[in-house]
Amino acid sequence: MARVLFAYEEAAEIIYRTYEYYIYRYPQKRFHGKTANQVRQEALTAVTPEQYPIAPNRRIERFWEGIEKSKAKHQAQAQQ
């Protein structure tokens, strides 16, 4: 039998507090030590907001390269 660990209200409060932490209190390296809220407030007041591009993830790039190689291999086999 499954046990309910949290009541709905408790779970909602935990989720809300987690979002609040990451938005208002957690400085992120990709934002140069600023919180998401600080970056948002700067963007709303700036004429040209600062850009924070997402760093490339080599593991994901290798995954998609493998997919493309697999597709090319199967297409070549289908043409023979």
Biopython code that builds the backbone (N, CA, C, O; Angstrom):
import numpy as np
from Bio.PDB.StructureBuilder import StructureBuilder

atoms = [
    (1, "MET", "N", (0.835, -1.172, 0.000)),
    (1, "MET", "CA", (0.000, 0.000, 0.000)),
    (1, "MET", "C", (0.887, 1.245, 0.000)),
    (1, "MET", "O", (1.866, 1.322, 0.742)),
    (2, "ALA", "N", (0.544, 2.184, -0.812)),
    (2, "ALA", "CA", (1.341, 3.410, -0.923)),
    (2, "ALA", "C", (1.067, 4.329, 0.259)),
    (2, "ALA", "O", (-0.066, 4.458, 0.721)),
    (3, "ARG", "N", (2.128, 4.960, 0.735)),
    (3, "ARG", "CA", (1.991, 5.923, 1.827)),
    (3, "ARG", "C", (2.115, 7.329, 1.269)),
    (3, "ARG", "O", (2.999, 7.590, 0.453)),
    (4, "VAL", "N", (1.275, 8.210, 1.678)),
    (4, "VAL", "CA", (1.357, 9.601, 1.262)),
    (4, "VAL", "C", (2.324, 10.293, 2.205)),
    (4, "VAL", "O", (2.101, 10.327, 3.415)),
    (5, "LEU", "N", (3.398, 10.844, 1.655)),
    (5, "LEU", "CA", (4.413, 11.466, 2.495)),
    (5, "LEU", "C", (4.034, 12.889, 2.885)),
    (5, "LEU", "O", (4.333, 13.335, 3.993)),
    (6, "PHE", "N", (3.381, 13.595, 1.982)),
    (6, "PHE", "CA", (3.022, 14.977, 2.248)),
    (6, "PHE", "C", (1.562, 15.207, 1.878)),
    (6, "PHE", "O", (1.033, 14.579, 0.961)),
    (7, "ALA", "N", (0.935, 16.098, 2.592)),
    (7, "ALA", "CA", (-0.388, 16.556, 2.192)),
    (7, "ALA", "C", (-0.187, 17.514, 1.018)),
    (7, "ALA", "O", (0.911, 18.030, 0.812)),
    (8, "TYR", "N", (-1.231, 17.744, 0.267)),
    (8, "TYR", "CA", (-1.126, 18.624, -0.898)),
    (8, "TYR", "C", (-0.578, 19.990, -0.512)),
    (8, "TYR", "O", (0.290, 20.526, -1.201)),
    (9, "GLU", "N", (-1.071, 20.554, 0.575)),
    (9, "GLU", "CA", (-0.645, 21.883, 0.998)),
    (9, "GLU", "C", (0.842, 21.907, 1.346)),
    (9, "GLU", "O", (1.543, 22.865, 1.020)),
    (10, "GLU", "N", (1.321, 20.852, 2.009)),
    (10, "GLU", "CA", (2.734, 20.771, 2.355)),
    (10, "GLU", "C", (3.595, 20.675, 1.104)),
    (10, "GLU", "O", (4.628, 21.337, 1.003)),
    (11, "ALA", "N", (3.173, 19.854, 0.156)),
    (11, "ALA", "CA", (3.928, 19.690, -1.082)),
    (11, "ALA", "C", (3.960, 21.004, -1.858)),
    (11, "ALA", "O", (5.002, 21.388, -2.389)),
    (12, "ALA", "N", (2.827, 21.691, -1.924)),
    (12, "ALA", "CA", (2.786, 22.971, -2.632)),
    (12, "ALA", "C", (3.704, 23.982, -1.969)),
    (12, "ALA", "O", (4.395, 24.733, -2.657)),
    (13, "GLU", "N", (3.720, 24.012, -0.647)),
    (13, "GLU", "CA", (4.598, 24.940, 0.083)),
    (13, "GLU", "C", (6.067, 24.624, -0.177)),
    (13, "GLU", "O", (6.871, 25.535, -0.369)),
    (14, "ILE", "N", (6.420, 23.350, -0.185)),
    (14, "ILE", "CA", (7.808, 22.953, -0.444)),
    (14, "ILE", "C", (8.224, 23.364, -1.851)),
    (14, "ILE", "O", (9.325, 23.882, -2.039)),
    (15, "ILE", "N", (7.379, 23.146, -2.824)),
    (15, "ILE", "CA", (7.690, 23.526, -4.204)),
    (15, "ILE", "C", (7.827, 25.039, -4.313)),
    (15, "ILE", "O", (8.759, 25.531, -4.951)),
    (16, "TYR", "N", (6.912, 25.781, -3.699)),
    (16, "TYR", "CA", (6.973, 27.239, -3.733)),
    (16, "TYR", "C", (8.269, 27.739, -3.111)),
    (16, "TYR", "O", (8.914, 28.628, -3.666)),
    (17, "ARG", "N", (8.662, 27.179, -1.960)),
    (17, "ARG", "CA", (9.894, 27.621, -1.298)),
    (17, "ARG", "C", (11.127, 27.275, -2.116)),
    (17, "ARG", "O", (12.106, 28.021, -2.105)),
    (18, "THR", "N", (11.093, 26.157, -2.822)),
    (18, "THR", "CA", (12.217, 25.785, -3.679)),
    (18, "THR", "C", (12.365, 26.773, -4.826)),
    (18, "THR", "O", (13.468, 27.243, -5.102)),
    (19, "TYR", "N", (11.260, 27.091, -5.498)),
    (19, "TYR", "CA", (11.316, 28.089, -6.577)),
    (19, "TYR", "C", (11.794, 29.429, -6.050)),
    (19, "TYR", "O", (12.628, 30.084, -6.675)),
    (20, "GLU", "N", (11.276, 29.837, -4.912)),
    (20, "GLU", "CA", (11.663, 31.120, -4.326)),
    (20, "GLU", "C", (13.168, 31.154, -4.055)),
    (20, "GLU", "O", (13.824, 32.163, -4.314)),
    (21, "TYR", "N", (13.705, 30.064, -3.540)),
    (21, "TYR", "CA", (15.138, 29.996, -3.266)),
    (21, "TYR", "C", (15.954, 30.176, -4.548)),
    (21, "TYR", "O", (16.883, 30.982, -4.584)),
    (22, "TYR", "N", (15.613, 29.436, -5.585)),
    (22, "TYR", "CA", (16.397, 29.500, -6.810)),
    (22, "TYR", "C", (16.227, 30.828, -7.550)),
    (22, "TYR", "O", (17.143, 31.254, -8.252)),
    (23, "ILE", "N", (15.108, 31.471, -7.412)),
    (23, "ILE", "CA", (14.895, 32.737, -8.105)),
    (23, "ILE", "C", (15.508, 33.904, -7.347)),
    (23, "ILE", "O", (16.133, 34.773, -7.954)),
    (24, "TYR", "N", (15.340, 33.937, -6.033)),
    (24, "TYR", "CA", (15.717, 35.120, -5.261)),
    (24, "TYR", "C", (17.005, 35.003, -4.467)),
    (24, "TYR", "O", (17.600, 36.024, -4.124)),
    (25, "ARG", "N", (17.458, 33.789, -4.164)),
    (25, "ARG", "CA", (18.591, 33.660, -3.251)),
    (25, "ARG", "C", (19.803, 32.928, -3.806)),
    (25, "ARG", "O", (20.890, 33.051, -3.241)),
    (26, "TYR", "N", (19.664, 32.177, -4.880)),
    (26, "TYR", "CA", (20.739, 31.306, -5.367)),
    (26, "TYR", "C", (21.533, 31.990, -6.476)),
    (26, "TYR", "O", (21.055, 32.079, -7.607)),
    (27, "PRO", "N", (22.748, 32.478, -6.169)),
    (27, "PRO", "CA", (23.564, 33.082, -7.233)),
    (27, "PRO", "C", (24.075, 31.987, -8.176)),
    (27, "PRO", "O", (24.530, 30.932, -7.736)),
    (28, "GLN", "N", (23.989, 32.258, -9.465)),
    (28, "GLN", "CA", (24.373, 31.253, -10.454)),
    (28, "GLN", "C", (25.626, 31.678, -11.204)),
    (28, "GLN", "O", (25.803, 32.849, -11.538)),
    (29, "LYS", "N", (26.492, 30.702, -11.461)),
    (29, "LYS", "CA", (27.738, 30.978, -12.155)),
    (29, "LYS", "C", (27.468, 31.536, -13.552)),
    (29, "LYS", "O", (28.175, 32.433, -14.011)),
    (30, "ARG", "N", (26.455, 31.010, -14.220)),
    (30, "ARG", "CA", (26.177, 31.455, -15.584)),
    (30, "ARG", "C", (25.686, 32.896, -15.631)),
    (30, "ARG", "O", (25.736, 33.529, -16.686)),
    (31, "PHE", "N", (25.211, 33.427, -14.496)),
    (31, "PHE", "CA", (24.796, 34.827, -14.408)),
    (31, "PHE", "C", (25.869, 35.673, -13.728)),
    (31, "PHE", "O", (25.591, 36.781, -13.269)),
    (32, "HIS", "N", (27.089, 35.154, -13.661)),
    (32, "HIS", "CA", (28.229, 35.854, -13.062)),
    (32, "HIS", "C", (27.959, 36.205, -11.598)),
    (32, "HIS", "O", (28.251, 37.318, -11.161)),
    (33, "GLY", "N", (27.409, 35.271, -10.854)),
    (33, "GLY", "CA", (27.187, 35.437, -9.430)),
    (33, "GLY", "C", (25.918, 36.178, -9.054)),
    (33, "GLY", "O", (25.731, 36.510, -7.884)),
    (34, "LYS", "N", (25.050, 36.444, -9.999)),
    (34, "LYS", "CA", (23.783, 37.121, -9.716)),
    (34, "LYS", "C", (22.668, 36.084, -9.601)),
    (34, "LYS", "O", (22.786, 34.964, -10.099)),
    (35, "THR", "N", (21.593, 36.479, -8.938)),
    (35, "THR", "CA", (20.431, 35.603, -8.865)),
    (35, "THR", "C", (19.576, 35.815, -10.121)),
    (35, "THR", "O", (19.747, 36.797, -10.843)),
    (36, "ALA", "N", (18.672, 34.894, -10.363)),
    (36, "ALA", "CA", (17.784, 35.007, -11.528)),
    (36, "ALA", "C", (16.934, 36.276, -11.431)),
    (36, "ALA", "O", (16.679, 36.930, -12.442)),
    (37, "ASN", "N", (16.499, 36.623, -10.232)),
    (37, "ASN", "CA", (15.695, 37.830, -10.059)),
    (37, "ASN", "C", (16.514, 39.093, -10.361)),
    (37, "ASN", "O", (15.998, 40.024, -10.979)),
    (38, "GLN", "N", (17.764, 39.134, -9.938)),
    (38, "GLN", "CA", (18.615, 40.292, -10.239)),
    (38, "GLN", "C", (18.792, 40.456, -11.741)),
    (38, "GLN", "O", (18.725, 41.570, -12.260)),
    (39, "VAL", "N", (19.017, 39.358, -12.432)),
    (39, "VAL", "CA", (19.181, 39.409, -13.885)),
    (39, "VAL", "C", (17.891, 39.890, -14.535)),
    (39, "VAL", "O", (17.933, 40.696, -15.464)),
    (40, "ARG", "N", (16.766, 39.417, -14.070)),
    (40, "ARG", "CA", (15.472, 39.830, -14.623)),
    (40, "ARG", "C", (15.234, 41.318, -14.403)),
    (40, "ARG", "O", (14.812, 42.022, -15.320)),
    (41, "GLN", "N", (15.503, 41.801, -13.193)),
    (41, "GLN", "CA", (15.292, 43.218, -12.905)),
    (41, "GLN", "C", (16.199, 44.096, -13.760)),
    (41, "GLN", "O", (15.766, 45.141, -14.246)),
    (42, "GLU", "N", (17.457, 43.685, -13.952)),
    (42, "GLU", "CA", (18.372, 44.434, -14.821)),
    (42, "GLU", "C", (17.864, 44.440, -16.257)),
    (42, "GLU", "O", (17.942, 45.461, -16.941)),
    (43, "ALA", "N", (17.350, 43.313, -16.714)),
    (43, "ALA", "CA", (16.858, 43.217, -18.085)),
    (43, "ALA", "C", (15.635, 44.106, -18.295)),
    (43, "ALA", "O", (15.467, 44.686, -19.368)),
    (44, "LEU", "N", (14.788, 44.215, -17.285)),
    (44, "LEU", "CA", (13.587, 45.040, -17.414)),
    (44, "LEU", "C", (13.912, 46.531, -17.468)),
    (44, "LEU", "O", (13.176, 47.302, -18.084)),
    (45, "THR", "N", (15.003, 46.940, -16.832)),
    (45, "THR", "CA", (15.347, 48.362, -16.802)),
    (45, "THR", "C", (16.340, 48.772, -17.878)),
    (45, "THR", "O", (16.489, 49.963, -18.149)),
    (46, "ALA", "N", (17.020, 47.820, -18.496)),
    (46, "ALA", "CA", (18.051, 48.142, -19.482)),
    (46, "ALA", "C", (17.453, 48.324, -20.873)),
    (46, "ALA", "O", (16.455, 47.697, -21.225)),
    (47, "VAL", "N", (18.083, 49.194, -21.651)),
    (47, "VAL", "CA", (17.678, 49.359, -23.043)),
    (47, "VAL", "C", (18.115, 48.127, -23.832)),
    (47, "VAL", "O", (17.341, 47.568, -24.609)),
    (48, "THR", "N", (19.361, 47.714, -23.625)),
    (48, "THR", "CA", (19.887, 46.503, -24.248)),
    (48, "THR", "C", (20.325, 45.565, -23.124)),
    (48, "THR", "O", (21.400, 45.753, -22.554)),
    (49, "PRO", "N", (19.521, 44.568, -22.797)),
    (49, "PRO", "CA", (19.867, 43.670, -21.684)),
    (49, "PRO", "C", (21.134, 42.873, -21.963)),
    (49, "PRO", "O", (21.433, 42.533, -23.108)),
    (50, "GLU", "N", (21.866, 42.583, -20.906)),
    (50, "GLU", "CA", (23.063, 41.756, -21.033)),
    (50, "GLU", "C", (22.655, 40.339, -21.419)),
    (50, "GLU", "O", (21.635, 39.830, -20.954)),
    (51, "GLN", "N", (23.446, 39.714, -22.260)),
    (51, "GLN", "CA", (23.162, 38.351, -22.714)),
    (51, "GLN", "C", (23.919, 37.349, -21.853)),
    (51, "GLN", "O", (25.083, 37.564, -21.515)),
    (52, "TYR", "N", (23.267, 36.276, -21.508)),
    (52, "TYR", "CA", (23.868, 35.182, -20.754)),
    (52, "TYR", "C", (23.648, 33.895, -21.541)),
    (52, "TYR", "O", (22.733, 33.132, -21.233)),
    (53, "PRO", "N", (24.472, 33.647, -22.548)),
    (53, "PRO", "CA", (24.251, 32.443, -23.367)),
    (53, "PRO", "C", (24.495, 31.169, -22.556)),
    (53, "PRO", "O", (25.303, 31.142, -21.628)),
    (54, "ILE", "N", (23.785, 30.138, -22.930)),
    (54, "ILE", "CA", (23.940, 28.842, -22.274)),
    (54, "ILE", "C", (25.238, 28.209, -22.768)),
    (54, "ILE", "O", (25.483, 28.122, -23.971)),
    (55, "ALA", "N", (26.053, 27.775, -21.830)),
    (55, "ALA", "CA", (27.324, 27.141, -22.182)),
    (55, "ALA", "C", (27.052, 25.833, -22.905)),
    (55, "ALA", "O", (26.107, 25.122, -22.562)),
    (56, "PRO", "N", (27.871, 25.503, -23.905)),
    (56, "PRO", "CA", (27.667, 24.238, -24.612)),
    (56, "PRO", "C", (27.895, 23.037, -23.684)),
    (56, "PRO", "O", (28.786, 23.050, -22.834)),
    (57, "ASN", "N", (27.088, 22.026, -23.866)),
    (57, "ASN", "CA", (27.202, 20.802, -23.081)),
    (57, "ASN", "C", (27.733, 19.728, -24.021)),
    (57, "ASN", "O", (26.998, 19.212, -24.862)),
    (58, "ARG", "N", (28.993, 19.400, -23.878)),
    (58, "ARG", "CA", (29.651, 18.467, -24.793)),
    (58, "ARG", "C", (28.992, 17.085, -24.768)),
    (58, "ARG", "O", (28.926, 16.414, -25.798)),
    (59, "ARG", "N", (28.511, 16.663, -23.615)),
    (59, "ARG", "CA", (27.871, 15.348, -23.522)),
    (59, "ARG", "C", (26.615, 15.289, -24.398)),
    (59, "ARG", "O", (26.373, 14.290, -25.075)),
    (60, "ILE", "N", (25.830, 16.347, -24.384)),
    (60, "ILE", "CA", (24.626, 16.385, -25.221)),
    (60, "ILE", "C", (25.005, 16.470, -26.693)),
    (60, "ILE", "O", (24.364, 15.845, -27.538)),
    (61, "GLU", "N", (26.048, 17.245, -27.006)),
    (61, "GLU", "CA", (26.498, 17.340, -28.399)),
    (61, "GLU", "C", (26.948, 15.977, -28.923)),
    (61, "GLU", "O", (26.623, 15.608, -30.051)),
    (62, "ARG", "N", (27.698, 15.225, -28.103)),
    (62, "ARG", "CA", (28.135, 13.881, -28.521)),
    (62, "ARG", "C", (26.942, 12.954, -28.715)),
    (62, "ARG", "O", (26.937, 12.128, -29.627)),
    (63, "PHE", "N", (25.931, 13.089, -27.858)),
    (63, "PHE", "CA", (24.726, 12.274, -27.995)),
    (63, "PHE", "C", (24.083, 12.511, -29.357)),
    (63, "PHE", "O", (23.762, 11.553, -30.060)),
    (64, "TRP", "N", (23.889, 13.773, -29.741)),
    (64, "TRP", "CA", (23.241, 14.069, -31.018)),
    (64, "TRP", "C", (24.132, 13.714, -32.206)),
    (64, "TRP", "O", (23.626, 13.346, -33.266)),
    (65, "GLU", "N", (25.448, 13.819, -32.044)),
    (65, "GLU", "CA", (26.352, 13.370, -33.104)),
    (65, "GLU", "C", (26.179, 11.870, -33.340)),
    (65, "GLU", "O", (26.164, 11.416, -34.484)),
    (66, "GLY", "N", (26.050, 11.110, -32.265)),
    (66, "GLY", "CA", (25.813, 9.668, -32.382)),
    (66, "GLY", "C", (24.500, 9.368, -33.085)),
    (66, "GLY", "O", (24.424, 8.441, -33.891)),
    (67, "ILE", "N", (23.476, 10.137, -32.789)),
    (67, "ILE", "CA", (22.177, 9.960, -33.454)),
    (67, "ILE", "C", (22.315, 10.220, -34.952)),
    (67, "ILE", "O", (21.814, 9.449, -35.771)),
    (68, "GLU", "N", (22.993, 11.306, -35.302)),
    (68, "GLU", "CA", (23.171, 11.639, -36.722)),
    (68, "GLU", "C", (23.980, 10.570, -37.449)),
    (68, "GLU", "O", (23.659, 10.232, -38.588)),
    (69, "LYS", "N", (25.020, 10.032, -36.818)),
    (69, "LYS", "CA", (25.813, 8.962, -37.424)),
    (69, "LYS", "C", (24.966, 7.713, -37.637)),
    (69, "LYS", "O", (25.062, 7.048, -38.669)),
    (70, "SER", "N", (24.134, 7.406, -36.645)),
    (70, "SER", "CA", (23.267, 6.241, -36.743)),
    (70, "SER", "C", (22.261, 6.411, -37.883)),
    (70, "SER", "O", (22.007, 5.472, -38.637)),
    (71, "LYS", "N", (21.693, 7.609, -38.003)),
    (71, "LYS", "CA", (20.747, 7.874, -39.095)),
    (71, "LYS", "C", (21.432, 7.722, -40.449)),
    (71, "LYS", "O", (20.883, 7.112, -41.368)),
    (72, "ALA", "N", (22.641, 8.284, -40.564)),
    (72, "ALA", "CA", (23.360, 8.199, -41.841)),
    (72, "ALA", "C", (23.677, 6.741, -42.170)),
    (72, "ALA", "O", (23.583, 6.330, -43.327)),
    (73, "LYS", "N", (24.045, 5.973, -41.172)),
    (73, "LYS", "CA", (24.372, 4.555, -41.390)),
    (73, "LYS", "C", (23.131, 3.790, -41.869)),
    (73, "LYS", "O", (23.214, 2.993, -42.804)),
    (74, "HIS", "N", (21.997, 4.030, -41.237)),
    (74, "HIS", "CA", (20.763, 3.334, -41.625)),
    (74, "HIS", "C", (20.273, 3.777, -42.996)),
    (74, "HIS", "O", (19.726, 2.970, -43.747)),
    (75, "GLN", "N", (20.462, 5.038, -43.327)),
    (75, "GLN", "CA", (20.074, 5.522, -44.667)),
    (75, "GLN", "C", (20.950, 4.899, -45.730)),
    (75, "GLN", "O", (20.471, 4.536, -46.805)),
    (76, "ALA", "N", (22.258, 4.771, -45.428)),
    (76, "ALA", "CA", (23.168, 4.151, -46.394)),
    (76, "ALA", "C", (22.816, 2.682, -46.603)),
    (76, "ALA", "O", (22.870, 2.191, -47.731)),
    (77, "GLN", "N", (22.460, 1.982, -45.544)),
    (77, "GLN", "CA", (22.079, 0.576, -45.658)),
    (77, "GLN", "C", (20.770, 0.437, -46.415)),
    (77, "GLN", "O", (20.601, -0.525, -47.165)),
    (78, "ALA", "N", (19.853, 1.353, -46.245)),
    (78, "ALA", "CA", (18.569, 1.284, -46.937)),
    (78, "ALA", "C", (18.728, 1.524, -48.442)),
    (78, "ALA", "O", (17.952, 0.993, -49.237)),
    (79, "GLN", "N", (19.716, 2.312, -48.833)),
    (79, "GLN", "CA", (19.932, 2.612, -50.238)),
    (79, "GLN", "C", (20.608, 1.471, -50.974)),
    (79, "GLN", "O", (20.548, 1.422, -52.202)),
    (80, "GLN", "N", (21.246, 0.553, -50.269)),
    (80, "GLN", "CA", (21.957, -0.558, -50.919)),
    (80, "GLN", "C", (21.036, -1.663, -51.333)),
    (80, "GLN", "O", (21.485, -2.664, -51.892)),
]
sb = StructureBuilder()
sb.init_structure("model")
sb.init_model(0)
sb.init_chain("A")
sb.init_seg("    ")
for serial, (resi, resn, name, xyz) in enumerate(atoms, 1):
    if name == "N":
        sb.init_residue(resn, " ", resi, " ")
    sb.init_atom(name, np.array(xyz, "f"), 0.0, 1.0, " ", f" {name:<3s}", serial, name[0])
structure = sb.get_structure()
